[in-house]
Amino acid sequence: MANQDDKFKKVISHAKEYGYVFQSSEIYDGLSAVYDYAQNGVELKKNIRDYWWRAMVQMNDNIVGLDAAIFMHPTTWKASGHVDAFNDPLIDNKDSKKRYRADVLVEDYCLKIEAKIEKEVKKAQKRFGETFDKAEFISTNPRVLGYQEKIDSILSRLGKSLESEDLADVKSLIEELQIVDPLTGSKNWTDVKQFNLMFGTKLGASAESAMDLHLRPETAQGIFVNFLNVQKTGRMKLPFGIAQTGKAFRNEIVARQFIFRMREFEQMEMQFFIKPGTQGEWFKHWKDARMKWHLSLGLGNENYRFHDHEKLAHYADAATDIEFRFPFGFKELEGIHSRTDFDLKAHEEHSGKKLQYFDHAENKSYTPYVLETSIGLDRMFLAVFSNSFVEEELENNTTRTVLRLPAVLAPFKAAVLPLVKKDGLPEIAKQIVDDLKWDFNVAYDEKDAVGRRYRRQDANGTPFCITVDHDTLEDNAVTIRHRDTMEQKRVKIEDLREIIKKEVDVRSWLMKM
């Protein structure tokens, strides 16, 4: 775990040093769990959002987009259940005076057991070499099976206790496992209590007439209340989906792990409206489709896994998470939920307005079921960024830091470098930039020796460096260098657009799905 902690610290440091993520209000000593996306971060974030939107909306003729307001009528949150049930189980340590999420303390305890499994696997891998069968070892080794049984037993009990709101048993579990305060090692815990996560605000010109509102804790409700508006104006037939990206706000008491858990974050959600009874096949469809989207980015199949929910929301009939291997372990990246007809029926009941679909084929109205896919954009950013960060040993015994971002997502697709700042080379380089920027985000870099500039662009994740040298004046060609292989090739200036396009074009990446 220590190596992973070190890597995570380097990831956070790199994100600041290269203009990806800054602490919000840093000059005023920052605001806890609130971050700003810097000049490169905003480009990477936009590219991830666009990659999702293209796959979800543009490539599906039965899915359309929406941008609902952050403020919604207060009854919305009563109908959705957020007023009564949007809570986290919190526990305080009496000695350190620190507050923790009780479920996270238990999950972190299980992560430590998972680390022991990883240790056993690595030891066996070393012992057996190429003949090692990881899957067989995990399914037969008594020590590993014991560890896994303990994890399953703990998480199963936690899930049941949370579902039945038996908070006393959650505290008992923490005490039985002898979980200590991470800061002080103290086992002196308070009782577990529920804490509502919604931020309150007011709408109105005066305190007397102001209406109490909440900042939305998720984007999905804006889709549900607009279901009939979109269906009728778009003449949509079931099955169809409505997709939305946007900000959501949760008063996370234990926000942590950099941008993984923040108080202000962005979601990319799609609610797919279907005929009741077809939810099983659509649940499978969206599980497969969403995993294919993730794998198309080439971050490594071994870094993803499904985690089926043992604890289901009262209205759901199936739920799974796509988990990603972050530097701090496997954690939820995307949720796929079969929500039945709970949402539309709840809003129908609280608003007094009919939210049903008239099926012409069956000549009757009914409430559609909903299949949801929901991914955190900030978590996706962290998954891509942390996975791409590599410190690489080179053959000449030097190390280079390289950000192997998927080329389709990289903030800049190419950097154009004049070899020297004279002899007309900067002018040619700037002309290349002016020509390419119609199609790609391109940087111009003339400061320092060319080798140092290569390293800087590697660390910034730029897939290509294009060097203009004195031979360019004669042959109208440049040297193009690939970030990942460091391979250099002489190409004609007029061929640059096609070479770059081949590597960064959304089509070629999404075709892998």
MILORO-112306 format. One record per residue (C-alpha): x, z, y; residue in three letters. Coordinates in nm, 2 decimals, m for minus. Layout:
# residues N
     east       up    north   code
        X        Z        Y    ALA
...
//
This chain:
# residues 513
     east       up    north   code
     0.00     0.00     0.00    MET
     0.29     0.07     0.23    ALA
     0.40    m0.29     0.23    ASN
     0.05    m0.40     0.31    GLN
     0.03    m0.15     0.59    ASP
     0.36    m0.29     0.73    ASP
     0.22    m0.65     0.70    LYS
    m0.10    m0.55     0.88    PHE
     0.10    m0.40     1.17    LYS
     0.30    m0.72     1.20    LYS
    m0.02    m0.93     1.20    VAL
    m0.17    m0.72     1.48    ILE
     0.16    m0.74     1.68    SER
     0.18    m1.12     1.62    HIS
    m0.18    m1.16     1.74    ALA
    m0.08    m1.01     2.08    LYS
     0.26    m1.16     2.12    GLU
     0.13    m1.52     2.06    TYR
    m0.18    m1.49     2.28    GLY
    m0.45    m1.46     2.01    TYR
    m0.60    m1.11     2.06    VAL
    m0.56    m0.85     2.33    PHE
    m0.69    m0.50     2.35    GLN
    m0.98    m0.50     2.59    SER
    m0.92    m0.34     2.94    SER
    m0.56    m0.28     2.83    GLU
    m0.44    m0.20     3.19    ILE
    m0.69     0.10     3.18    TYR
    m0.56     0.21     2.84    ASP
    m0.81     0.00     2.65    GLY
    m1.15     0.06     2.51    LEU
    m1.17     0.17     2.15    SER
    m1.27    m0.11     1.90    ALA
    m1.33    m0.37     2.17    VAL
    m1.10    m0.67     2.19    TYR
    m1.05    m0.99     2.40    ASP
    m0.97    m1.33     2.24    TYR
    m0.67    m1.47     2.43    ALA
    m0.58    m1.83     2.51    GLN
    m0.49    m1.93     2.15    ASN
    m0.74    m1.69     1.99    GLY
    m1.03    m1.84     2.18    VAL
    m0.94    m2.19     2.04    GLU
    m0.90    m2.06     1.68    LEU
    m1.23    m1.88     1.71    LYS
    m1.41    m2.19     1.85    LYS
    m1.26    m2.40     1.57    ASN
    m1.38    m2.16     1.30    ILE
    m1.73    m2.16     1.46    ARG
    m1.73    m2.54     1.48    ASP
    m1.61    m2.57     1.12    TYR
    m1.90    m2.35     1.01    TRP
    m2.16    m2.53     1.23    TRP
    m2.05    m2.88     1.11    ARG
    m2.08    m2.77     0.74    ALA
    m2.41    m2.58     0.79    MET
    m2.61    m2.78     1.05    VAL
    m2.46    m3.12     1.09    GLN
    m2.41    m3.19     0.72    MET
    m2.76    m3.06     0.62    ASN
    m3.06    m3.26     0.74    ASP
    m3.29    m2.97     0.67    ASN
    m3.10    m2.71     0.88    ILE
    m3.13    m2.69     1.26    VAL
    m2.97    m2.46     1.52    GLY
    m3.09    m2.19     1.75    LEU
    m2.95    m1.98     2.03    ASP
    m3.18    m1.68     2.08    ALA
    m3.14    m1.42     2.36    ALA
    m2.95    m1.10     2.30    ILE
    m3.23    m0.90     2.46    PHE
    m3.55    m0.89     2.25    MET
    m3.88    m0.71     2.29    HIS
    m3.84    m0.35     2.17    PRO
    m4.11    m0.38     1.90    THR
    m3.88    m0.64     1.73    THR
    m3.65    m0.36     1.61    TRP
    m3.94    m0.14     1.50    LYS
    m4.07    m0.43     1.28    ALA
    m3.72    m0.51     1.14    SER
    m3.67    m0.15     1.04    GLY
    m3.37    m0.10     1.26    HIS
    m3.53     0.18     1.47    VAL
    m3.60     0.39     1.16    ASP
    m3.34     0.29     0.91    ALA
    m3.03     0.14     1.07    PHE
    m2.81     0.43     1.01    ASN
    m2.46     0.52     0.89    ASP
    m2.39     0.84     0.69    PRO
    m2.14     1.04     0.89    LEU
    m1.93     1.34     0.81    ILE
    m1.71     1.55     1.04    ASP
    m1.40     1.74     0.94    ASN
    m1.42     2.10     1.08    LYS
    m1.04     2.13     1.13    ASP
    m0.94     1.79     1.28    SER
    m1.28     1.75     1.46    LYS
    m1.27     1.39     1.35    LYS
    m1.58     1.20     1.24    ARG
    m1.58     0.96     0.95    TYR
    m1.82     0.74     0.76    ARG
    m1.89     0.92     0.44    ALA
    m1.93     0.60     0.23    ASP
    m1.60     0.46     0.37    VAL
    m1.41     0.77     0.27    LEU
    m1.53     0.73    m0.09    VAL
    m1.46     0.35    m0.08    GLU
    m1.11     0.41     0.05    ASP
    m1.06     0.66    m0.24    TYR
    m1.16     0.38    m0.48    CYS
    m0.92     0.14    m0.31    LEU
    m0.63     0.38    m0.40    LYS
    m0.74     0.36    m0.76    ILE
    m0.75    m0.03    m0.73    GLU
    m0.39    m0.01    m0.60    ALA
    m0.30     0.17    m0.93    LYS
    m0.45    m0.11    m1.13    ILE
    m0.25    m0.36    m0.92    GLU
     0.06    m0.16    m1.00    LYS
    m0.01    m0.16    m1.37    GLU
    m0.06    m0.54    m1.36    VAL
     0.27    m0.60    m1.17    LYS
     0.46    m0.38    m1.42    LYS
     0.31    m0.58    m1.71    ALA
     0.37    m0.91    m1.54    GLN
     0.74    m0.81    m1.51    LYS
     0.76    m0.70    m1.87    ARG
     0.59    m1.00    m2.03    PHE
     0.70    m1.28    m1.79    GLY
     0.55    m1.62    m1.84    GLU
     0.35    m1.52    m2.15    THR
     0.15    m1.27    m1.94    PHE
    m0.23    m1.32    m1.95    ASP
    m0.37    m1.12    m1.65    LYS
    m0.74    m1.15    m1.74    ALA
    m0.67    m1.03    m2.10    GLU
    m0.45    m0.74    m1.98    PHE
    m0.72    m0.62    m1.73    ILE
    m1.00    m0.64    m2.00    SER
    m0.80    m0.46    m2.28    THR
    m0.54    m0.22    m2.13    ASN
    m0.67     0.13    m2.18    PRO
    m0.52     0.27    m1.86    ARG
    m0.66    m0.01    m1.65    VAL
    m1.00     0.02    m1.82    LEU
    m1.00     0.39    m1.74    GLY
    m0.93     0.33    m1.37    TYR
    m1.20     0.06    m1.35    GLN
    m1.45     0.29    m1.52    GLU
    m1.38     0.56    m1.27    LYS
    m1.43     0.32    m0.98    ILE
    m1.76     0.19    m1.12    ASP
    m1.89     0.54    m1.19    SER
    m1.80     0.66    m0.83    ILE
    m1.95     0.36    m0.65    LEU
    m2.26     0.36    m0.87    SER
    m2.33     0.73    m0.79    ARG
    m2.26     0.66    m0.42    LEU
    m2.50     0.37    m0.42    GLY
    m2.78     0.57    m0.58    LYS
    m2.73     0.87    m0.35    SER
    m2.74     0.65    m0.04    LEU
    m3.04     0.46    m0.16    GLU
    m3.24     0.78    m0.23    SER
    m3.09     0.93     0.10    GLU
    m2.95     1.22    m0.10    ASP
    m2.69     1.30     0.16    LEU
    m2.61     1.64    m0.01    ALA
    m2.49     1.45    m0.32    ASP
    m2.27     1.22    m0.10    VAL
    m2.10     1.54     0.03    LYS
    m2.08     1.68    m0.32    SER
    m1.91     1.36    m0.44    LEU
    m1.65     1.38    m0.15    ILE
    m1.58     1.74    m0.25    GLU
    m1.56     1.67    m0.63    GLU
    m1.31     1.39    m0.57    LEU
    m1.12     1.63    m0.34    GLN
    m1.11     1.37    m0.06    ILE
    m0.91     1.49     0.23    VAL
    m0.91     1.42     0.60    ASP
    m0.66     1.13     0.64    PRO
    m0.51     1.29     0.95    LEU
    m0.47     1.66     0.85    THR
    m0.52     1.67     0.47    GLY
    m0.81     1.92     0.53    SER
    m1.10     1.94     0.29    LYS
    m1.32     2.14     0.53    ASN
    m1.62     1.91     0.57    TRP
    m1.96     1.94     0.74    THR
    m2.28     1.81     0.58    ASP
    m2.34     1.44     0.59    VAL
    m2.59     1.32     0.86    LYS
    m2.74     0.98     0.95    GLN
    m2.65     0.82     1.28    PHE
    m2.84     0.52     1.43    ASN
    m2.60     0.23     1.53    LEU
    m2.80     0.05     1.79    MET
    m2.69     0.05     2.16    PHE
    m2.97     0.14     2.40    GLY
    m3.01    m0.01     2.74    THR
    m3.29    m0.06     3.00    LYS
    m3.47    m0.35     3.16    LEU
    m3.63    m0.31     3.50    GLY
    m3.58    m0.27     3.87    ALA
    m3.63     0.11     3.88    SER
    m3.57     0.40     3.65    ALA
    m3.95     0.48     3.65    GLU
    m4.07     0.14     3.54    SER
    m3.77     0.04     3.33    ALA
    m3.83    m0.06     2.97    MET
    m3.61     0.08     2.69    ASP
    m3.43    m0.20     2.51    LEU
    m3.16    m0.23     2.25    HIS
    m2.87    m0.47     2.23    LEU
    m2.93    m0.67     1.92    ARG
    m2.74    m0.53     1.61    PRO
    m2.78    m0.87     1.43    GLU
    m2.87    m1.23     1.52    THR
    m3.12    m1.28     1.23    ALA
    m3.43    m1.14     1.41    GLN
    m3.41    m1.40     1.68    GLY
    m3.45    m1.66     1.40    ILE
    m3.75    m1.49     1.24    PHE
    m3.95    m1.45     1.56    VAL
    m3.89    m1.82     1.63    ASN
    m3.97    m1.94     1.28    PHE
    m4.31    m2.10     1.37    LEU
    m4.18    m2.24     1.70    ASN
    m3.90    m2.43     1.52    VAL
    m4.11    m2.53     1.22    GLN
    m4.38    m2.68     1.44    LYS
    m4.17    m2.85     1.71    THR
    m3.92    m2.98     1.45    GLY
    m4.20    m3.08     1.21    ARG
    m3.99    m2.90     0.94    MET
    m4.10    m2.89     0.58    LYS
    m4.00    m2.62     0.33    LEU
    m3.72    m2.57     0.23    PRO
    m3.55    m2.56     0.57    PHE
    m3.30    m2.35     0.75    GLY
    m3.23    m2.21     1.10    ILE
    m2.87    m2.14     1.19    ALA
    m2.74    m1.93     1.48    GLN
    m2.40    m1.80     1.60    THR
    m2.38    m1.53     1.86    GLY
    m2.29    m1.18     1.97    LYS
    m2.42    m0.86     1.81    ALA
    m2.36    m0.50     1.90    PHE
    m2.32    m0.19     1.68    ARG
    m2.22     0.16     1.79    ASN
    m1.97     0.20     1.51    GLU
    m1.84     0.55     1.52    ILE
    m1.56     0.48     1.29    VAL
    m1.46     0.13     1.41    ALA
    m1.12     0.05     1.28    ARG
    m0.88    m0.20     1.12    GLN
    m0.83    m0.41     1.43    PHE
    m1.10    m0.68     1.47    ILE
    m1.25    m0.61     1.12    PHE
    m1.50    m0.36     1.25    ARG
    m1.58    m0.38     1.62    MET
    m1.86    m0.26     1.85    ARG
    m1.91    m0.61     2.00    GLU
    m1.87    m0.89     1.74    PHE
    m2.00    m1.24     1.66    GLU
    m2.21    m1.35     1.36    GLN
    m2.27    m1.69     1.20    MET
    m2.60    m1.66     1.02    GLU
    m2.84    m1.90     0.85    MET
    m3.19    m1.81     0.74    GLN
    m3.32    m2.05     0.47    PHE
    m3.70    m2.06     0.44    PHE
    m3.83    m2.14     0.09    ILE
    m4.14    m2.14    m0.13    LYS
    m4.20    m1.81    m0.31    PRO
    m4.08    m1.83    m0.67    GLY
    m3.78    m2.06    m0.59    THR
    m3.55    m1.78    m0.46    GLN
    m3.35    m1.76    m0.78    GLY
    m3.23    m2.12    m0.77    GLU
    m3.16    m2.11    m0.40    TRP
    m2.97    m1.79    m0.43    PHE
    m2.74    m1.96    m0.68    LYS
    m2.72    m2.27    m0.46    HIS
    m2.61    m2.08    m0.15    TRP
    m2.36    m1.86    m0.34    LYS
    m2.19    m2.18    m0.47    ASP
    m2.21    m2.37    m0.14    ALA
    m2.07    m2.08     0.07    ARG
    m1.78    m2.01    m0.17    MET
    m1.70    m2.39    m0.17    LYS
    m1.69    m2.38     0.21    TRP
    m1.44    m2.09     0.21    HIS
    m1.22    m2.25    m0.06    LEU
    m1.21    m2.58     0.14    SER
    m0.98    m2.40     0.38    LEU
    m0.71    m2.35     0.12    GLY
    m0.65    m1.98     0.17    LEU
    m0.61    m1.92    m0.21    GLY
    m0.88    m1.89    m0.47    ASN
    m0.73    m1.56    m0.59    GLU
    m0.81    m1.41    m0.24    ASN
    m1.19    m1.44    m0.29    TYR
    m1.44    m1.27    m0.52    ARG
    m1.81    m1.20    m0.54    PHE
    m1.94    m0.84    m0.53    HIS
    m2.30    m0.81    m0.65    ASP
    m2.49    m0.53    m0.49    HIS
    m2.60    m0.24    m0.71    GLU
    m2.79    m0.09    m0.41    LYS
    m3.05    m0.34    m0.29    LEU
    m3.25    m0.31     0.03    ALA
    m3.61    m0.22    m0.06    HIS
    m3.72    m0.57     0.04    TYR
    m3.44    m0.77    m0.14    ALA
    m3.44    m0.90    m0.49    ASP
    m3.08    m1.02    m0.50    ALA
    m2.77    m0.97    m0.29    ALA
    m2.40    m1.05    m0.32    THR
    m2.10    m1.03    m0.09    ASP
    m1.81    m1.28    m0.08    ILE
    m1.51    m1.04    m0.05    GLU
    m1.17    m1.15     0.08    PHE
    m0.83    m0.99     0.01    ARG
    m0.73    m0.86     0.36    PHE
    m0.40    m0.68     0.41    PRO
    m0.59    m0.35     0.35    PHE
    m0.77    m0.47     0.03    GLY
    m1.08    m0.66    m0.07    PHE
    m1.35    m0.63     0.19    LYS
    m1.68    m0.80     0.27    GLU
    m1.65    m1.13     0.45    LEU
    m1.99    m1.28     0.40    GLU
    m2.33    m1.17     0.26    GLY
    m2.58    m1.38     0.08    ILE
    m2.92    m1.21     0.05    HIS
    m3.26    m1.30    m0.10    SER
    m3.49    m1.12     0.14    ARG
    m3.82    m1.22    m0.01    THR
    m4.10    m1.23     0.26    ASP
    m4.03    m0.90     0.42    PHE
    m3.91    m1.03     0.76    ASP
    m4.19    m1.27     0.85    LEU
    m4.46    m1.03     0.71    LYS
    m4.32    m0.74     0.92    ALA
    m4.32    m0.94     1.24    HIS
    m4.67    m1.07     1.16    GLU
    m4.80    m0.72     1.12    GLU
    m4.63    m0.58     1.43    HIS
    m4.71    m0.87     1.66    SER
    m5.06    m0.96     1.54    GLY
    m4.96    m1.32     1.53    LYS
    m4.97    m1.54     1.21    LYS
    m4.63    m1.65     1.09    LEU
    m4.72    m1.86     0.79    GLN
    m4.64    m2.20     0.66    TYR
    m4.92    m2.45     0.57    PHE
    m4.82    m2.64     0.26    ASP
    m5.00    m2.98     0.27    HIS
    m4.92    m3.05    m0.09    ALA
    m5.09    m2.73    m0.21    GLU
    m5.35    m2.73     0.08    ASN
    m5.29    m2.36     0.15    LYS
    m5.10    m2.13     0.38    SER
    m4.84    m1.87     0.26    TYR
    m4.55    m1.66     0.39    THR
    m4.22    m1.82     0.30    PRO
    m3.94    m1.63     0.13    TYR
    m3.60    m1.62     0.30    VAL
    m3.25    m1.67     0.17    LEU
    m2.98    m1.55     0.41    GLU
    m2.62    m1.63     0.45    THR
    m2.44    m1.41     0.71    SER
    m2.07    m1.42     0.80    ILE
    m1.88    m1.23     1.06    GLY
    m1.68    m1.47     1.28    LEU
    m1.43    m1.20     1.38    ASP
    m1.37    m1.11     1.02    ARG
    m1.33    m1.48     0.93    MET
    m1.08    m1.50     1.22    PHE
    m0.89    m1.20     1.07    LEU
    m0.90    m1.35     0.72    ALA
    m0.75    m1.68     0.83    VAL
    m0.50    m1.53     1.07    PHE
    m0.37    m1.25     0.83    SER
    m0.35    m1.49     0.53    ASN
    m0.16    m1.75     0.74    SER
     0.10    m1.51     0.87    PHE
     0.42    m1.55     0.66    VAL
     0.78    m1.44     0.70    GLU
     0.98    m1.70     0.51    GLU
     1.33    m1.68     0.38    GLU
     1.51    m2.01     0.44    LEU
     1.80    m2.16     0.24    GLU
     2.05    m2.08     0.51    ASN
     1.98    m1.71     0.48    ASN
     1.77    m1.70     0.80    THR
     1.41    m1.60     0.83    THR
     1.14    m1.78     1.02    ARG
     0.79    m1.65     1.11    THR
     0.53    m1.91     1.05    VAL
     0.15    m1.91     1.10    LEU
     0.03    m2.15     0.83    ARG
    m0.32    m2.19     0.98    LEU
    m0.53    m2.46     0.82    PRO
    m0.45    m2.76     1.03    ALA
    m0.83    m2.82     1.10    VAL
    m0.85    m2.47     1.26    LEU
    m0.51    m2.46     1.45    ALA
    m0.55    m2.40     1.83    PRO
    m0.31    m2.69     1.90    PHE
    m0.27    m2.98     1.66    LYS
     0.07    m3.09     1.80    ALA
     0.34    m3.00     2.05    ALA
     0.53    m3.27     2.23    VAL
     0.89    m3.18     2.30    LEU
     1.14    m3.39     2.51    PRO
     1.49    m3.33     2.37    LEU
     1.63    m3.27     2.72    VAL
     1.47    m3.24     3.06    LYS
     1.62    m3.56     3.20    LYS
     1.68    m3.93     3.14    ASP
     1.31    m4.01     3.15    GLY
     1.23    m3.82     2.83    LEU
     0.99    m3.57     2.99    PRO
     0.79    m3.86     3.14    GLU
     0.75    m4.03     2.80    ILE
     0.66    m3.69     2.64    ALA
     0.39    m3.63     2.91    LYS
     0.25    m3.98     2.86    GLN
     0.22    m3.91     2.48    ILE
     0.04    m3.58     2.57    VAL
    m0.20    m3.76     2.81    ASP
    m0.28    m4.02     2.54    ASP
    m0.33    m3.78     2.25    LEU
    m0.53    m3.51     2.44    LYS
    m0.84    m3.74     2.43    TRP
    m0.86    m3.66     2.06    ASP
    m0.67    m3.34     2.00    PHE
    m0.56    m3.02     2.17    ASN
    m0.19    m3.09     2.24    VAL
     0.08    m2.87     2.40    ALA
     0.38    m2.98     2.61    TYR
     0.70    m2.77     2.56    ASP
     1.03    m2.83     2.73    GLU
     1.19    m2.48     2.76    LYS
     1.49    m2.37     2.54    ASP
     1.68    m2.56     2.27    ALA
     1.47    m2.78     2.05    VAL
     1.53    m2.55     1.74    GLY
     1.40    m2.25     1.92    ARG
     1.09    m2.45     2.03    ARG
     1.03    m2.55     1.67    TYR
     1.03    m2.18     1.57    ARG
     0.80    m2.09     1.86    ARG
     0.55    m2.36     1.75    GLN
     0.58    m2.25     1.39    ASP
     0.49    m1.89     1.49    ALA
     0.20    m2.02     1.70    ASN
     0.06    m2.22     1.40    GLY
     0.10    m2.57     1.55    THR
     0.09    m2.82     1.25    PRO
     0.31    m3.09     1.42    PHE
     0.60    m3.11     1.66    CYS
     0.68    m3.44     1.81    ILE
     1.03    m3.48     1.96    THR
     1.11    m3.75     2.22    VAL
     1.48    m3.83     2.22    ASP
     1.72    m4.09     2.37    HIS
     1.65    m4.34     2.08    ASP
     1.28    m4.33     2.19    THR
     1.39    m4.53     2.50    LEU
     1.51    m4.81     2.26    GLU
     1.27    m4.81     1.96    ASP
     0.95    m4.66     2.10    ASN
     0.95    m4.41     1.81    ALA
     0.96    m4.03     1.79    VAL
     1.05    m3.76     1.53    THR
     0.75    m3.59     1.39    ILE
     0.81    m3.25     1.22    ARG
     0.56    m3.08     0.98    HIS
     0.52    m2.71     1.03    ARG
     0.49    m2.61     0.66    ASP
     0.76    m2.82     0.50    THR
     0.98    m2.86     0.81    MET
     1.02    m3.22     0.70    GLU
     1.11    m3.46     0.98    GLN
     1.02    m3.83     1.00    LYS
     1.07    m4.11     1.24    ARG
     0.74    m4.28     1.34    VAL
     0.61    m4.52     1.60    LYS
     0.44    m4.37     1.90    ILE
     0.13    m4.58     1.84    GLU
     0.09    m4.44     1.49    ASP
     0.08    m4.07     1.60    LEU
    m0.29    m4.05     1.65    ARG
    m0.37    m4.16     1.29    GLU
    m0.10    m3.94     1.14    ILE
    m0.24    m3.63     1.31    ILE
    m0.60    m3.72     1.25    LYS
    m0.53    m3.75     0.87    LYS
    m0.42    m3.39     0.87    GLU
    m0.66    m3.23     1.11    VAL
    m0.99    m3.42     1.07    ASP
    m1.29    m3.20     0.98    VAL
    m1.42    m3.47     0.74    ARG
    m1.11    m3.46     0.52    SER
    m1.13    m3.08     0.49    TRP
    m1.50    m3.05     0.43    LEU
    m1.48    m3.33     0.17    MET
    m1.30    m3.08    m0.05    LYS
    m1.63    m2.88    m0.08    MET
//
